[in-house]
Amino acid sequence: MTDVLEFPSQEARAFAFLERELTALLTAKGADDALIAHAIKALQSVYVEASDASDFSFSVDLPTPISTEQVALLQQQITQGIEALRDHHHGLVLKLAARLLLTELKLFQHQRKDHS
């Protein structure tokens, strides 16, 4: 069996989508190139940190003997629990990242006004 490598990766496609959407949104709001470039740079930083935060693992020591059915049930329950936690965590990280990005953009705009 061979492994199929996606190119570009799912993460690269997701970031490209976010970048396009952010650029379109800011352009529609009248942002200049400097603000858009700053926003993309901030987005990239936050996106990398958020992606790294969701990469985790753990192990579970099971008592022996344990039946195949019990193993399958435990695997299913653990997988469902992890997915629920990952979904919750992902949603929270996205909300916080959006707030951080907006705050950084506001700060960037204020700093530019102060230097004008």
N, C-alpha and C positions, 0 to 999 in steps of 0.2 A: 504494500500500500504506500502511496506517495502522499506527501503533504502538499497542499495547494497554498501557495503564497499569494496573498492579495496585494496588488500594486495599483494605485497607492493604498496604503493600509486604511483600515476603517477609521482610525484616529486621524489620519491625514485628510481623508475625505470629510470627516466631521468638522475638523478645524477649517478647512477650505469653505465649507458651507457657512460656518459662523462668521468667517472673515467677509465673505460676499454679502451676507445679510447685514452685518454691522456697517460695512462700507455703504451699502444702499440706504440704510436707515439714516446714517449721519449725513450723507450727501443730500437726501431729501429734506433734512432739517437745516441745510445750509452750511454744514461744517466745511472748513477749508482743508487743504491737503495736510497741513501740519497736525491738525487735530485728529484727522483720520489715521495718519501714520502713528501718532501717539496711542490712539485707541487700539490699533492692531497690535502694537508692541505690548501694551498692557494685557490685551486679550491673550496673546501667546503665552505670556508669563503665567497668567492665572490658569490657563488651560493645561499647561504642563504640570503645574502644581496640583491641580484637581485630578488629572489623570494619574499622577503618582500616588495620590492619596487613596485611590480605590484599588491599588494593587496590594493585596494582602493574602495570607494563607494561614491555615492552622491544621492541627492534626487531632485526632480523637483516638484514644486507646480503648478498645472494646474488650469486654471480658470474654473469656473462652470457656466452654464451647458456646458458639452462637450459630444459629441456623442460617442458611442461605436466605430464607424469607425475612428473617429479622435483620440481616445485613442490608437487604434490598430496601426494606422499610426505613431503616435508619438513614441510608444514603438519600432516599427520596425526601425525608423530613429535613435533613441537614441542608440539602440542596435548596429546597423551598425556603427555608429560613434564611439562608445566605442571600438568595436572590431578593427576598423581601427587604433585608437590611441594605443590600447594595442599591436597590431602587430608591429606598428612602434616603440613603446617604447621597446618592447621585443628585436627587432633586434638591436636597438641602445645599449641597456644594454649588449647584448651578445658581440657586437664588443668591447665595453669598457672593459668588463670583460676579454676578450681574451688579449687585450693590457696590462691590469693590471697584469694578470697572467704571461705573457711573460716578463714584466719588473721585476716582483718579482723574477722570475727564473734567469734572467740575474744578478740581484743584489746578489742573493744567490750564484751564481757561482763565482762572483767577490770576495765576502766576503770569500768564501772557499779558493780561490787562495791566498788571502792576508794572511790568517792564516796558509798556508802551508809552 
